[in-house]
């Protein structure tokens, strides 16, 4: 029973952490920031920043140009998305273990 209660407590902690991270600000999943320099006959050597995604998340597009001062905000949102994704995976693993323990307890109670 002690292990079962620890699993429930760990699940509760993960859910609280997910809520805390979600409330910190914007969250972006499956995104990254790419930088590029103009090629060809461009006259400047300025770096251009783009927020990219595998899905069309930005007004029906897969990429969005960023200004230099926006890069930090989007990096933080991407990091929060990665944290939430990892916490969700851990939470699902814990829920599966809890279901198995509950099934074992129910089988023992039936005997």
C-alpha positions in Angstrom: 0.0 0.0 0.0 2.9 2.4 0.8 4.2 2.1 -2.8 0.7 2.7 -4.2 0.3 5.9 -2.1 3.7 7.1 -3.3 2.7 6.6 -6.9 -0.4 8.7 -6.3 1.6 11.4 -4.6 4.1 11.4 -7.5 1.2 11.7 -10.0 -0.2 14.6 -8.0 3.2 16.4 -7.9 3.6 16.0 -11.7 0.2 17.4 -12.4 0.9 20.4 -10.1 4.2 21.0 -11.9 2.5 20.8 -15.3 -0.1 23.4 -14.2 2.7 25.6 -12.9 4.7 25.5 -16.2 1.5 26.0 -18.2 0.7 29.2 -16.2 4.2 30.7 -16.8 3.4 31.9 -20.3 3.1 30.7 -23.9 3.9 27.1 -24.7 5.0 25.9 -28.1 5.2 22.2 -29.1 7.2 20.7 -32.0 8.9 24.0 -32.8 12.5 25.2 -33.2 14.2 28.5 -34.0 16.4 28.6 -37.1 18.7 31.4 -38.2 20.0 32.2 -41.7 22.0 34.7 -43.5 21.0 36.1 -46.8 22.8 34.6 -49.8 23.3 35.5 -53.4 23.7 39.2 -54.1 22.5 40.4 -50.8 24.2 43.6 -49.6 23.9 42.9 -45.9 25.2 40.2 -43.6 22.4 40.4 -41.1 21.0 37.3 -39.6 17.3 36.4 -40.0 15.5 34.4 -37.3 12.6 32.1 -38.1 10.3 30.1 -35.8 9.7 26.8 -37.6 7.3 23.9 -37.0 6.3 20.6 -38.5 2.7 21.6 -38.4 1.0 24.7 -39.8 0.7 26.6 -36.5 1.4 30.2 -37.5 -1.7 31.5 -39.4 -1.6 28.4 -41.7 2.1 28.5 -42.2 5.0 26.4 -41.0 7.4 29.3 -40.3 7.3 32.8 -39.0 10.0 35.5 -39.1 11.1 36.8 -35.8 12.7 40.0 -34.7 15.9 39.7 -32.7 14.3 40.8 -29.4 11.6 38.1 -29.8 14.0 35.2 -30.0 14.4 34.8 -26.2 10.6 34.8 -25.6 10.1 32.1 -28.2 13.0 30.0 -26.9 11.4 30.1 -23.4 8.1 29.0 -24.9 9.7 26.1 -26.7 11.5 25.0 -23.6 8.2 25.1 -21.6 6.7 22.9 -24.4 9.5 20.4 -24.1 9.1 20.3 -20.3 5.3 19.8 -20.6 5.8 17.0 -23.1 8.2 15.2 -20.8 6.0 15.7 -17.8 3.0 14.3 -19.8 5.0 11.2 -20.7 6.0 10.7 -17.1 2.5 11.2 -16.0 1.2 8.6 -18.5 3.8 6.1 -17.3 2.7 6.6 -13.7 -0.9 6.2 -14.5 -0.2 2.9 -16.2 1.7 1.7 -13.1 -1.2 2.8 -10.9 -3.7 0.9 -13.0 -1.6 -2.2 -12.7 -1.3 -1.9 -8.9 -5.1 -1.3 -8.6 -5.7 -4.4 -10.7 -3.4 -6.4 -8.4 -5.2 -5.0 -5.3 -8.6 -5.9 -6.8 -7.4 -9.4 -7.6 -6.1 -9.9 -4.1 -9.4 -8.6 -2.6 -11.4 -11.0 -4.8 -9.5 -14.0 -3.4 
